[in-house]
């Protein structure tokens, strides 16, 4: 109904069916950070398809291989699913992902 009434703008940035689970709203700067499978998107709140910035952050290949050897599903479990997006200060966001069952965290400078 929203699409038919032109009441929303769907995000077209990924056709890979990524797992959108983690969100961080930055109202002050008018943007939305979205954590997905192996990616972090930085979207404009006015138009989510304008000036999309994307960080590709996969799990290390050796961690993915260990995950598969442990009997996990390569597509749904052996990736870096972003689970934490937390403001750190005015310029950085703290980010953590599953890292194919070897969690990893870091800081993103928003610039």
Residue, then its C-alpha position, 0 to 999 in steps of 0.5 A: x500500500x505504501x508503494x502504491x500511494x508513493x508514501x515511501x522510498x524503498x532502499x534499492x542499494x542491494x539486490x543481494x537480499x542482505x540481512x538487515x538487522x542493525x540500525x543506527x539513526x543519526x538524526x543530527x546529520x540526517x542519516x541512517x547506518x544499516x548493518x547487514x551481512x558483510x556490509x555497512x550502509x550509510x544512508x541519507x534520511x531524505x532519500x535513502x538511494x541518494x549518495x549511498x555509502x557502503x563498507x564491505x567488511x567480510x569475515x576473514x577467509x580462513x574463519x569462513x572455512x573453519x565455520x564451514x568445516x564445523x558444519x555451519x551453513x556457508x550462506x546463512x551462518x559463515x559471514x560477518x553479520x553486523x550486530x552492533x552499531x553504537x555511537x562512540x563520539x561525534x566522529x566515530x561509530x563502534x561496530x561489531x560483527x559475528x566474523x563467522x563465529x569469530x567476533x570482530x569489532x572496530x571503529x568507523x570514522x564518519x567523516 
